[in-house]
Amino acid sequence: MSGPIRRSVLSDDVYEQLKSLILEHRMAPEDRVNIDGLARELEVSPTPVREALARLESEGLLRKRPLAGYTVSPLLTRAEFTDMFDMRLVLETAAARWAATRADAAARDALLSEAAVSYPVSAPRSHAAFTAADARFHDLVAAAAGNPLLRTAIGRLHAHLHIHRLYFPYAETASTRHEHELIAAAIAAADPDAAEAAMREHLTAARTRHLAAFDD
C-alpha cells in the first residue's frame, strides 16, 4: 500500500486512497477487508474507514455480508459484462442526447476541457488516473442531461467496470480520448443526433476493447 496519510484526513481522502488500492488491484478481487488493519495502516481512526467502505459498497466496488464484513467485489463474468454494457448503451446514449439540448455553457465548456485531458500510461498510478478521468467525463455527460436519477444509474453501472481496469489495453487511451472529444463536440454544438451516435460508437468500441480481458 502507499504510505500513511495525514491523521487529520477526512473520509473523502480515505475513500480516494482505498478506491485507488482497489482499482490498481492492490486490494485484489474477493479479498476480505480488515477495517482495523486499514485504520492502522492509514493512521486514522476506524470511523472514516467505515464511511469510505460504505461509499465503495454503494458504488459496487465492495460487498458486505452479514457477520462476514466487507470483501472486494469479484471480477465481472463475461455475461455480467455484456449485460452492463447493454444497459450503458441504453442509458448513456439517452444522456448524451439530452445533454446536447439541456447543457448550459459551463457544462459544455467542462466537457470540452475534460475530453482533451491526456493521461500517459507510463505515469505513476496511471491506471487509476485514467479510470478517474474516464469516470469524470461520463459523469459530466450524465450531469448535463439534467436527470439526477439517470446520473445515479449511470454512475453505478460505470463503477462496476472499474475493477477490470487493470486488464484494459492502455495503449488504446488515445482512442478513448478521441471518442470523448467527438461526444463533447457534438454536445457543445447542441446536436442531439450526433451526440447520441458518438456515444453509441464510443461504448461499442469500448466494449470491444474490454472484451480482451476475458480472452486472457
C-alpha positions, 0 to 999 in steps of 0.5 A: 500500500502507499504510505500513511496519510495525514491523521487529520484526513477526512473520509473523502481522502480515505475513500480516494486512497482505498478506491485507488488500492482497489482499482490498481488491484492492490486490494485484489478481487474477493479479498476480505477487508480488515477495517482495523488493519486499514485504520492502522495502516492509514493512521486514522481512526476506524470511523472514516474507514467505515464511511469510505467502505460504505461509499465503495459498497454503494458504488459496487466496488465492495460487498458486505455480508452479514457477520462476514464484513466487507470483501472486494467485489469479484471480477465481472463474468463475461455475461455480467459484462455484456449485460452492463454494457447493454444497459450503458448503451441504453442509458448513456446514449439517452444522456448524451442526447439530452445533454446536447439540448439541456447543457448550459455553457459551463457544462459544455465548456467542462466537457470540452476541457475534460475530453482533451485531458491526456493521461500517459500510461507510463505515469505513476498510478496511471491506471487509476488516473485514467479510470478517474478521468474516464469516470469524470467525463461520463459523469459530466455527460450524465450531469448535463442531461439534467436527470439526477436519477439517470446520473445515479444509474449511470454512475453505478453501472460505470463503477462496476467496470472499474475493477477490470481496469487493470486488464484494459489495453492502455495503449488504446487511451488515445482512442478513448480520448478521441471518442470523448472529444467527438461526444463533447463536440457534438454536445457543445454544438447542441446536436442531439443526433450526433451526440447520441451516435458518438456515444453509441460508437464510443461504448461499442468500441469500448466494449470491444476493447474490454472484451480482451480481458476475458480472452486472457 
